[in-house]
Amino acid sequence: MTNDTGGTPNFATLWPTTIMQLRLPGADQANPLIAGLIEKLDTARGDMTADYLDGNLLEHEHPAVGWLKSCFDRAVLDYARGTGVDHDLDWTIQAWPNVNRFGDYHNLHNHPHSWLSGTYYVAVPPQEALPQGRSDRNPNAISFFDPRPQANMLAIRGDQQVDPEHRVQPESGDLLIWPAFLHHLVHVNLSQQPRISISFNVVLRWRDTYLP
């Protein structure tokens, strides 16, 4: 668009989709404790990763889980402030652990009925010694997709609309938060070591003050 004085163009970047990534301080000490807890839970519940609505990991009394909950709450507040939301919010977080072994992955999906979604990576296997196969595989990566269908159909080289996929190769200790409506998938684990993560949804307790 252009302004009315002098013909100098003004540019508006519309409808941004914000993904936040950070490395949690203290993760190196906490992750082995959290991994041990999740492996015990996985042994007791054979369908734990798929049955994500059965319980809330953040309600566990383990001290490392208490640390993680405080980190999640702080990260949600940082996300809100970083996206321009500067008023009081009241939320709850529902979290579930994932243990992905060799060949496991998560299909394309989003998280309805939530404000934000996120994943914390407890243990990400190394990428060395992959089995023979295609060179374009992205084991253990997470991919996010443009929420505007076919927005890249007329894009040209240099246009930031060309690639509808944003891929992140996480490491142990990384926390990602994104809008819950955003479609994403998790690439296959091709290591004999499990990929352990904790996914979560941030659900707002409604207040009329949230209305724009």
C-alpha positions as CSV (number, residue, x, y, z in Angstrom):
1,M,0.0,0.0,0.0
2,T,1.1,3.7,-0.4
3,N,0.5,6.7,1.7
4,D,-1.0,10.0,0.5
5,T,2.1,12.2,0.8
6,G,5.1,11.7,-1.5
7,G,4.4,8.3,-2.9
8,T,6.7,6.5,-0.5
9,P,5.4,3.0,0.1
10,N,4.4,1.8,3.5
11,F,4.4,-1.9,4.2
12,A,2.2,-3.9,6.6
13,T,3.1,-7.4,7.6
14,L,-0.3,-9.0,8.2
15,W,-1.5,-12.0,10.2
16,P,1.7,-13.2,11.7
17,T,2.1,-16.7,13.1
18,T,4.5,-16.7,16.0
19,I,6.6,-19.7,17.1
20,M,8.7,-19.3,20.2
21,Q,11.7,-21.5,20.9
22,L,14.0,-21.5,23.9
23,R,16.5,-23.7,25.8
24,L,15.4,-24.1,29.4
25,P,18.0,-23.3,31.9
26,G,18.6,-26.3,34.2
27,A,17.5,-28.8,31.6
28,D,20.8,-30.8,31.7
29,Q,20.1,-31.6,35.4
30,A,16.3,-32.1,35.2
31,N,16.0,-34.1,32.0
32,P,17.5,-37.4,33.3
33,L,15.1,-37.3,36.2
34,I,12.1,-36.5,33.9
35,A,13.1,-39.2,31.4
36,G,13.3,-41.8,34.2
37,L,9.8,-40.8,35.4
38,I,8.3,-40.9,31.9
39,E,9.9,-44.3,31.2
40,K,8.3,-45.7,34.4
41,L,4.9,-44.3,33.4
42,D,5.3,-45.8,29.9
43,T,6.0,-49.2,31.4
44,A,2.9,-49.0,33.5
45,R,0.7,-47.6,30.7
46,G,1.3,-49.3,27.3
47,D,-0.8,-46.8,25.4
48,M,0.5,-43.7,27.2
49,T,1.7,-41.7,24.2
50,A,-1.5,-42.2,22.2
51,D,-3.9,-41.7,25.1
52,Y,-3.0,-38.1,25.7
53,L,-6.2,-37.2,27.5
54,D,-5.7,-39.7,30.3
55,G,-4.4,-37.6,33.1
56,N,-2.1,-34.5,33.3
57,L,1.6,-35.1,33.7
58,L,2.0,-31.7,35.4
59,E,-0.1,-32.9,38.3
60,H,2.6,-35.4,39.3
61,E,4.4,-34.7,42.6
62,H,7.9,-35.3,41.3
63,P,10.1,-32.3,42.0
64,A,11.4,-32.1,38.4
65,V,7.8,-31.9,37.2
66,G,7.2,-29.0,39.5
67,W,10.2,-27.3,38.0
68,L,8.9,-28.0,34.5
69,K,5.4,-26.6,35.3
70,S,7.0,-23.3,36.5
71,C,9.0,-23.2,33.3
72,F,5.9,-23.8,31.2
73,D,4.0,-21.0,33.0
74,R,6.8,-18.6,32.5
75,A,7.2,-19.5,28.9
76,V,3.4,-18.9,28.3
77,L,3.7,-15.4,29.8
78,D,6.8,-14.7,27.7
79,Y,4.9,-15.8,24.6
80,A,2.0,-13.6,25.4
81,R,4.1,-10.5,26.1
82,G,6.2,-11.2,23.0
83,T,3.1,-11.2,20.8
84,G,1.7,-8.0,22.3
85,V,-0.7,-9.5,24.8
86,D,-0.1,-7.2,27.8
87,H,-3.2,-7.8,30.0
88,D,-3.8,-10.4,32.7
89,L,-4.4,-14.0,31.6
90,D,-5.7,-17.0,33.5
91,W,-4.8,-20.4,32.0
92,T,-4.4,-24.0,32.7
93,I,-1.9,-26.4,31.1
94,Q,-2.7,-30.0,30.2
95,A,0.4,-32.0,29.4
96,W,1.2,-35.6,28.3
97,P,4.4,-37.5,27.8
98,N,5.5,-39.0,24.5
99,V,7.9,-41.9,24.0
100,N,8.7,-42.4,20.3
101,R,10.8,-45.5,19.5
102,F,12.3,-46.5,16.1
103,G,9.8,-45.9,13.3
104,D,7.4,-43.8,15.5
105,Y,6.2,-40.4,14.2
106,H,3.1,-38.1,14.5
107,N,0.8,-37.4,11.6
108,L,-0.3,-33.9,10.5
109,H,-2.6,-32.4,13.1
110,N,-3.4,-29.4,15.2
111,H,-4.9,-29.0,18.7
112,P,-8.5,-27.8,18.8
113,H,-10.1,-26.0,21.8
114,S,-6.8,-24.6,23.0
115,W,-5.1,-21.2,22.8
116,L,-1.5,-22.4,22.5
117,S,0.3,-25.7,22.1
118,G,3.9,-26.7,22.8
119,T,6.4,-29.4,23.2
120,Y,9.4,-29.8,25.5
121,Y,12.1,-32.1,24.4
122,V,13.5,-34.3,27.2
123,A,15.7,-36.6,25.1
124,V,16.4,-36.3,21.3
125,P,18.5,-39.1,19.8
126,P,21.6,-38.2,17.8
127,Q,21.4,-38.3,14.1
128,E,24.5,-40.4,13.4
129,A,24.4,-43.9,11.9
130,L,21.0,-43.6,10.1
131,P,19.9,-46.7,8.3
132,Q,20.2,-46.7,4.5
133,G,17.4,-44.8,2.7
134,R,16.5,-41.4,1.2
135,S,18.8,-38.5,1.7
136,D,16.0,-36.0,2.4
137,R,14.8,-37.6,5.6
138,N,14.5,-35.4,8.7
139,P,14.4,-37.7,11.7
140,N,13.1,-36.2,14.9
141,A,12.4,-32.8,13.3
142,I,9.0,-31.0,13.7
143,S,7.4,-29.3,10.8
144,F,4.9,-26.4,10.9
145,F,2.8,-25.5,7.9
146,D,1.4,-22.2,6.5
147,P,-2.2,-21.9,7.9
148,R,-3.3,-20.1,4.7
149,P,-4.1,-22.9,2.2
150,Q,-2.1,-22.6,-1.1
151,A,-0.7,-19.2,-0.2
152,N,2.5,-20.1,-2.1
153,M,0.8,-21.0,-5.4
154,L,2.0,-17.8,-7.2
155,A,5.1,-17.2,-5.2
156,I,8.4,-16.5,-7.0
157,R,12.1,-16.9,-6.1
158,G,12.9,-14.6,-3.2
159,D,9.3,-14.3,-2.1
160,Q,8.9,-15.4,1.6
161,Q,5.7,-17.1,0.7
162,V,7.5,-19.8,-1.4
163,D,8.0,-22.4,1.3
164,P,4.8,-23.4,3.2
165,E,6.8,-25.4,5.7
166,H,8.9,-24.3,8.6
167,R,11.1,-27.1,10.1
168,V,12.8,-27.2,13.4
169,Q,15.4,-29.7,14.4
170,P,15.1,-29.6,18.2
171,E,17.6,-30.7,20.8
172,S,17.2,-32.0,24.3
173,G,16.2,-29.1,26.6
174,D,14.4,-27.1,23.8
175,L,10.9,-25.8,24.4
176,L,8.6,-24.8,21.5
177,I,5.3,-22.9,21.8
178,W,2.9,-22.0,18.9
179,P,-0.7,-21.2,18.2
180,A,-2.8,-24.3,18.7
181,F,-4.5,-23.9,15.3
182,L,-1.2,-24.4,13.5
183,H,-0.9,-27.7,11.7
184,H,2.3,-29.6,12.4
185,L,3.8,-33.1,12.2
186,V,6.7,-34.8,13.9
187,H,9.1,-36.7,11.6
188,V,10.1,-40.4,12.2
189,N,12.6,-41.5,14.8
190,L,15.2,-43.5,13.0
191,S,17.3,-44.2,16.1
192,Q,17.3,-47.2,18.4
193,Q,17.2,-44.7,21.2
194,P,13.7,-43.4,22.2
195,R,12.7,-39.8,21.6
196,I,11.1,-38.5,24.8
197,S,9.1,-35.3,24.8
198,I,6.2,-33.7,26.7
199,S,3.5,-32.0,24.7
200,F,1.0,-29.6,26.2
201,N,-2.0,-27.4,25.5
202,V,-2.6,-24.0,27.1
203,V,-6.4,-23.5,27.7
204,L,-7.7,-20.1,28.8
205,R,-10.2,-19.8,31.6
206,W,-12.6,-17.4,30.0
207,R,-12.9,-13.8,31.0
208,D,-14.9,-11.1,29.2
209,T,-11.8,-8.9,29.3
210,Y,-10.3,-11.2,26.7
211,L,-12.7,-9.8,24.0
212,P,-10.9,-7.5,21.5
